């Protein structure tokens, strides 16, 4: 496998290589155009890469020989000395899924023990941070259903959520500790939940048959969720379905209510300017081979998207390569 990195600057997307070893990348967070973190997995191990404004480099992270299928699925940061990455694995010795939580303190990544009541039976898929002592992680497990954890600067605590038996939470985002959205699926039905600073409640949305895989919340009280072949928009009162002109939508990021990016499979990308969505394709050499999975943005106009690239292997079967992406500087 090999990777690729794209930067959108001066009106075009530029491609640059990510770090070796090759990895599949699931999520990204950026603090500035010259500082970003991307997380994923490589050869059954979690991987963390850091962007310094010029190149990507792998940063050492905790590993365990007792788990298989280990991957980091979400990452968030609020400063150069405070970041959190989450994911999951299967513990061969315990015979069950386990969550992965890693904290960055400015010098290194360390695995965080969750305690005997939180250490197994589910995986974590996404994390949102408001400060070094206020963060949320969401995920799911069997028979736990949806899981939401809160970080208070000292420890993680599970906070009750609505519990559809087959519910899964796949993404979380918010504008403040009193305005968070978490999205996923209940079997084949899209699932949306909102936290108002006191409790999580399930919010009814349009029917559908695909999970919601990403969400962004905006300062004007609106929110967008991505999943399958379309988008959902929260206008402050209800969710409605929106067509962005994409066949596949996996991830979203927003600089403002009038500057939103969406991306998905087959290299598809779309931009919302406040009135309409305009669809584009990933540039060569990626084109339709890119599968976008995570996105982030920082003011005034920097946008990153990460994912994987499907190419033909030596046997003719498709192979996925890491792709890190997309910086636009206005």
N, C-alpha and C positions, 0 to 999 in steps of 0.2 A: 504494500500500500504506500501511497505517497500523498502529500497534502498540497493545498493551494490556499493562497490568501489574496483577497481582493480589496482594493481601496477605491472608493468613489471620490475623486477630487478633480477639480477643473472640468467638470461636466462629463467625466467618463470614469468607468470602473477600471482600476489597475490591479493586476494579479501579482502576488508575491508569495513565496513558499512559507508554510508554517514550519515548526520545529520537528525534527526527528526525535524519537521513532514515530512512524505513521500512527495516527489515531483517528477515531471517529469523535466528532465534537458535537455536544448536545446543547450547550448554552454559553452565553457570554455576558459580561458586564464591563462597562467602561466608566472610568472616572474622568478621563480627559482623552483627547486624541492621541496622547502619548502614553497612556496607561490603561490596560485592559487585561481581563482574565478570561480564559476559555477553558471549559471542562468537558470531559468525555471519558473514553475508555480506549485501551489498547492492549491486545493480547490478554484479555481477562483481568486487566488491572485498571484502576482509575488513573486518569492523566489530567494534569493541570498545566496550562501554558500561559505565559505572560508576555504581553506586548509592551515594548519600551519606546514606541514611536518609530522604530526602525526595523525591528525584527521580532519574531516569536522565539521564545526559549522555554523549554520544559523546566518546571520547578518541582523539586522533590516533594512528595506527599506521602502520607502514611500508607503502607501496604500490609496485607495479611495473607498468610499462606493457607489459612483454613477456609477461605471463601472462594467461590467461583462466580463468574458472571458479574464481577464487581464493576460498577460504573458510577460516575458522577453525572447527575442529570440537571442540576441547577446551581447557580452561583449568584451571589449578590455582594456588594461592597459599598461602604459609605466613606472610606478614607484609605490612604495608602497603608494604614496599620490596622484596618478592620474589614475583613471579608469572611464570608461563610460559603462553603460548598456542601451540597447534599446529594445523596444518591441511595444506592442499595446494592445488595449482593445476596447470595445464598450461602449460608453457613453449612458446610458439609458435616461438621461434627454435631451441630444442633439439629440439622435436618429441617431448617426453616429460613424464611427470608429475614434479613436484618437491615436496619437503616444505617446509612453512612453519613456522618456529620464531621466536617473538618473546618477548623478556624484558622485564619491568618492573622498574625499579630504584628506584621511588619518585618519580621525576620524569618519566619517559617510557618509551615502548615502543621497542625497537630490534630489528631483524632480526638473527638469529644465523646466521652462516655455519657450515655443517657440515663443510666441507672437501671436497676433490675426490673422496673415496671415498664420501661420504654425501649428495651434493648432488642426486641425481636418481634416477628410476626407481621412486618410491613416494610415498605420501602418509602423513601422520600423522593419527591419528583421536582420540587421547586422551592425557592426561598426568596423572601423579600426582607430588606433591612431598612429601618428608619434611623437608627443610631447604633453605636457599639453595644448598647444594652437594651435594644428593642428590635427583635426580628421575629419573623414567622416562617415556618416550614410546613409544607403540606405533602400528603402522599396517600397511600392506601395499603390495605392488606386483607388477608382472609384469615379469620372471619371479622376482622376489625372494621372493614368498610373504609370510609373516609377518615383521614387522620390530619389533625392540625396541632402543631407544636409552637409554643411561644418561648423565646429566649429573653431573659431579663438581665443579662450581663453576667449572671452567675450560673444558672442552670436552665435546662429545657423542661417545660411543663406541658402536658397534653391538655388542650382546651376542648370541651365538648363541642361537637358539631351535629347537625342532622345526620342520621345514620341509615340511609338506604342500604340494604344488605349487600347489594352489588355495586355500590358507589365507589368511584375512584376520583381523587383530586389530582390534577396534572399540572396546574399552574396557579400562582398567587401573585397579586400585585396590589398596590394601594397608594393613595396620596398622603395618608397620615395613619397613625395608629387607630384612628376612629373611622377609617374608610378603606376597607380592604375587600377585594373580590378574589374568590377562589373558584376555579372552573375544572370540569372534567366530564364524567359520564356516569349515569346509572344504567347499567347494561348498555343498551344502544341509544338511550335518551340523553341529550346534553344536560349537564348538571351545573348550576350556578349557585354560589353561596355568597353572602355578604356579612361582614363583621362591622358593627357600628361602635366599637369600643367596649361593648358589654357582652355581646353574644353573637354567635353565628346563626344565621337563618337561611333556609333555602328559598331562592327566588325563582318564581316560575318564568320560563322562557319559551321560545318557539319550539315546536316539536322537531325532531330530527332523528337520524339514525347513525350519527358519527360523534365521537367524543370531541370536546373542546380542549385544545392543547396549549393555548396561550391566552393571556389577558393583559390589557393595559388599562389603568385608571388615570383620569385626567382631572386637572384642578377645577374645571368648570362643572364637575359632578357627573360627567359622562364616562363611559367605559366602552371598550371594544374587546371582543373575544373571537378567537380563530379556531376553526375546526373543520376538517374535511374539505368540502368544496366551497365554503363560504365564510361569511363573517356575521357576528351579531353585534348590534349597537345598543347600548343602554343610554337613554336620553334623560335619565333622572327619574323616570316613572316606570318604564317597561323596556324589555328587550325586543328588538325587531331584527329580522334578517335583512342583510345587505349583500348585494352582488358586487364584488370587486373585479369581476372579469377574469378570475383565476379558476383553474380546474382543481387546484389543490392549495389549501392555506394551512400552514403549520405554525407560523409565528408572527408576532407583531411587535412594533415599537413605535413610540410617539414622542416627538419633540414638542408638540402643542396640539390642541384640538384641530388645527388646520395644517398639520404636517405629520402625517402618519404613514408608516411603511408596513407592508404585509408581504410575506414570502412563503413559498411552499415547495412542492415537488416539481420536477422537470424544469428547474431553473427559473420558475415564474416569480416575478416581483411586481408589486403594485404600489402606487403612491397616491395618497389622498391629500388634496390641497384645500379642503374645507367645503368644497362643493361637488367634486367628482373624483372617482378613482381612475388612474391611468396605468395600464398594464405595460410592463416591459419584460424582456428576457435577460438572463445573465449573459455577460459577454463571452466571447471565445477566450480561452479554450473550454470553458465550462458549459455554456449553452444549456441545453436540456438535460445534461447529465448531473446537474447540481440538485441536491435535496436539502432545502434549508430547514433548520430545526430550532434555532434560537436567534434572538435579536436584542440589541440595546442601542441607546442613543444618548448623546450628551450635547448640550447647547454650546454654540449656537446652531450647528448643523452637521454634527458628526453621527453617522449611522454605521453600525456593524451588524452583520448577519453571519451565522456559522451553520455548518451542516456537514454533509458528506457528498462525495462525487462518485457516481457509478460509472465504471469503465469495464471493458471486456477483459477478462482474465486470460491466461495462457490456454486454458481448457475451453474457452469460449463462454464460460459462465461469468455473470457480472460480478465485479468487485467494487467495494465501497472504499473510497479514500477520504481523508479529512479535507474539509474546505473551511477556511476562515475568511471573513469577508468584510467588506463594504464600508468604506468611510467616505462620507460626503462632507466636504467643508465649504460652506457658503462663502 
